[in-house]
Amino acid sequence: MEEFLDKKCYLSIEIDGRNFYYLCALITSISETHISFNDLTNNNSPHTYRKSDVVEIKLSNKNSNGN
């Protein structure tokens, strides 16, 4: 997962059966247990999740406006 550090990514997160999708997330930190990013489509809002909750991560071709 470290190869995504400082890159814009698409993220799919699942927590307690709920899915969260981030179309343009700038990955800011990756530790042994957690991943942190800024959601560029939502005023750069910061988020941190457990790496075990990440269902999918891949490079995003979306712009910060979601297009």
N, C-alpha and C positions, 0 to 999 in steps of 0.2 A: 504494500500500500504506500510505502514511502516514495515511490516514483511519482505520486500525484501531488506531492508537497509543492506549494506555490503555483498550482495549476488550476484552471477552471474545470470543474467536473460536474457531471450528473450524479446524484446520489439517491439511492432508494434505501430507506431506513424502516425497519419493522420493530415496534415496541408493543408488547402485550396485544398482538393481533391488529394493531393500527399501523397503517403505512403512511410514511411521510416522503415526499418527493421534492428534490431540490434540483432545478434545471441548470442553474449556473452558480455553483458554490466554489468560492476561492478557498482552497485548502490552506490553512494557516499553521497547523500543528498536528503532528502524528506521534503519539507515544506508544508504549507497549500495549496499552489498554484502551486508549481513546483517540478520537479524531475530532479536530476542531476546524471550523470554517466560517466564512462570512457568506451569507446568502445575498448574492449580488442582485437578485430580482426583487428583494424586499429590503431596501434601504441599508444594505450591508449588515443586516442583523446577524450577530454572532450566535453560533450553536456549537455544542459539544455533545457527542454521543459515544457510547462504547463501540469499539470496533466490532464486537460480536453482534451488534444490532444492524450493521451495514449488510444489506442484501445484495446491492449492486453499486459499483462505482466504475465510472468510465469518463474519459475526457469529454467535455461538453463542447458542442459547436454553437451553443446559444450565446447571444450577447447579453449584457447585463440588464437589458430591458425585456428579456424573455423571448426575443425574436431570433 
